[in-house]
Amino acid sequence: GRGGGGGGGVGCVSVAALPTPPPPRRAAPRRARGRPPPPRLCALKFSLEGMCDMELQEPRDRLLDLAGEFSAAVLFDPAILEALPEVRGMCSADRCGQYAANWSCPPACGELDECAERMRGYKNGVLVQTIGALEDDFDYESMQDAMRLHRERFLRLAERARELWPECLPLSAGACSVCESCAYPEPCRAPESCHPSMEAYGLFVSRVCADCGAAYNNGPLTITYTSCVLV
């Protein structure tokens, strides 16, 4: 037979010296259409699907971990949020004294349709609440204490969320309180920490709570402050 290597000539080789040729390999039968793929491919497919599920679940798990110090925390889909003109109208009544006086409030926080469009860009949300106990219905001191506690918790939550998701949207209970007094209309002193309120984005808080399955009123002699973070 033909020789290999550098000589390239033709020679004679003893038949006994030749190795026994392996039996011919049978061609693998073609898999009929509609039959499941081989097990290895199935495992790969399920593995990839599991990875996708983990990527979807991970932000939700992290949000709950970050919200652990609140009285209550509920995950929700931001698709339920609706920016209502009547809520923005209540802002313009300026009962809180922050309308046109705070960068986180109307009109500085943007037009209502802009706020609605921004909220639609998020896939996960967590609603957080601080529930305070009152001695009576006029226990203003306890109301203020609960509000301060909620703001402290929310500022920590917003800061940690921004570390993980720089483009997240924290929506607070009431106007931004990062600074003791807002610089509006002068440039914001802390634009990276400023956060609008849920009401400024047209959210009717009691309706949001109901849609999330969270309590808005937690019973007699309690007060509840509610905020949320979208990621």
Number of C-alpha atoms within 10 A of each C-alpha: 8 8 11 9 6 6 7 9 10 10 8 8 9 6 7 7 7 8 7 7 6 6 6 6 6 6 6 6 6 6 10 7 7 6 7 10 12 9 9 8 11 12 12 11 13 11 12 12 12 12 12 12 11 12 11 13 12 11 18 19 12 12 24 19 11 17 25 13 17 18 14 17 22 18 20 21 14 20 13 12 20 17 21 17 14 12 17 21 14 15 22 18 10 13 9 11 12 18 20 17 18 23 25 28 25 24 17 16 18 14 13 18 14 12 16 17 11 12 21 14 14 17 15 19 24 22 23 27 25 22 21 20 17 17 11 11 11 10 13 12 11 17 20 12 13 21 21 14 16 26 22 13 18 26 19 15 22 23 15 15 23 18 11 13 14 12 12 19 21 25 26 26 22 21 24 23 20 16 12 7 10 21 14 14 11 8 10 16 13 12 11 10 16 21 24 23 21 24 23 32 30 23 21 18 18 14 15 22 20 11 14 19 12 19 16 18 13 13 10 10 13 18 19 20 22 26 22 25 25 24 22
